[in-house]
């Protein structure tokens, strides 16, 4: 994934995954649309997984994604959070954590569209 991000001029800061999702902190190039970068990241990583392991031939990413900007001063905190995903999700599911995040930051959402 870091290589894919580099190829679209959006260098990775940190990437970490758990079985049901990936967190990627990267620098978004000023001339790149976020949706285009995420689409390329999903497309390229899906292709790589399928080629690397034939048992993943039917792998696909979910339709949506969530993206948030991070201030420079918050980068160390976000990096620490991303690096501890496996430990963190032993205590709280991704779905519960995401709902809590949206509520804490007063981001409106419709439950029907969260887990397509």
Secondary structure, DSSP 4 states (H G I P E B T S, - for coil): -HHHHHHTT--EEEEEEETTEEEEEEPPPTTS-HHHHHHHHHHHHHHHHHHH-GGGTT----S--------GGGHHHHHHHHHTHHHHHHHS-HHHHHHHHHHHTT----GGGTT-
